[in-house]
Each structure stands twice: as structure tokens, then as C-alpha cells.
Amino acid sequence: MNINSEYDKDGVGNSEEAMDACMSVISNLLIEPAMANDQLNPHEAEMLGTVAEALSIIAKKAYCYEKMLDTNNTSPYTNN
């Protein structure tokens, strides 16, 4: 499914890029129109900001995990 006119045919490179792409679509399709039409109150806007920060942290941690697996070439669970 091509949801972005600037779609990269090679796919998303890592978890941070995937999260950025998802957040961009959510913002463009849902948040910006809702704000432009005064459908979000300040509390809801603040909650969305907090959710965005949480998702950003999750993406950064996932990216770190991806890098760990890429550089080590062994599963971190082999010694368990």
C-alpha cells in the first residue's frame, strides 16, 4: 500500500524512519485538520504530544536494538 507520494520503493530503512513516516501520516491526515477546525482542545493536544514523545522513545530504543543486532551478528539470547 502506497500511503505517501514520496514512497521509497526500497522500503523503510529502520524503526526510526518507520515511526517518522507513520507519525507524519497521522499528523497530516488527522491532527493538523483537527487543529485547523478547532476540534482539539488544549488538553487533547497535550496528550497527543505526550503520545508522540512516547512513540519516539520506543522508536529510538528499537533502533538501538536493530543496531546491536547488526553489529554483533549473534542473537543476544544465545547465552541464555
C-alpha positions in Angstrom: 0.0 0.0 0.0 1.5 3.3 -1.0 0.4 5.9 1.5 3.0 8.5 0.7 3.6 10.2 -2.7 7.3 10.2 -2.0 7.2 6.4 -1.2 10.6 4.8 -1.1 10.4 1.6 -3.2 13.1 0.0 -1.2 11.0 0.3 2.0 11.7 2.0 5.3 15.3 1.5 6.4 14.9 1.3 10.2 12.4 1.7 13.1 13.1 5.4 13.5 12.3 6.0 9.8 9.2 3.9 10.0 8.0 5.8 13.1 8.7 9.1 11.4 6.7 8.0 8.4 3.8 6.9 10.5 3.8 10.0 12.6 3.9 12.2 9.5 0.8 10.4 8.0 -1.1 10.6 11.3 -0.2 14.3 11.6 -1.1 15.2 8.0 -4.4 13.2 7.9 -5.7 13.6 11.4 -4.0 16.0 13.7 -3.5 19.0 11.5 -7.0 19.0 10.1 -8.5 18.6 13.6 -6.4 21.5 14.9 -7.3 23.7 11.9 -11.0 23.1 12.6 -10.7 23.6 16.4 -11.6 20.0 17.1 -8.9 19.5 19.6 -8.8 21.2 23.0 -5.5 22.1 24.7 -5.6 19.1 26.9 -6.1 16.7 23.9 -3.3 18.4 22.1 -1.0 18.0 25.1 -1.9 14.3 25.3 -1.1 13.8 21.6 2.3 15.5 22.2 2.9 13.1 25.1 2.0 10.1 22.9 4.3 11.4 20.2 7.2 11.6 22.7 6.5 8.1 23.9 6.4 6.7 20.4 9.6 8.5 19.6 11.3 6.9 22.6 10.1 3.5 21.5 11.4 4.0 18.0 14.8 5.1 19.4 15.1 2.0 21.6 14.0 -0.2 18.7 16.7 1.4 16.5 19.3 0.8 19.2 18.3 -2.8 19.3 18.5 -3.1 15.5 22.0 -1.6 15.6 23.0 -4.0 18.3 21.9 -7.0 16.2 23.5 -5.6 13.1 26.9 -5.1 14.7 27.0 -8.2 16.7 25.7 -10.8 14.2 24.7 -13.1 17.0 21.5 -13.2 18.9 21.6 -11.5 22.3 19.7 -14.6 23.6 22.3 -17.2 22.6 23.9 -17.3 26.1 20.5 -17.6 27.9 
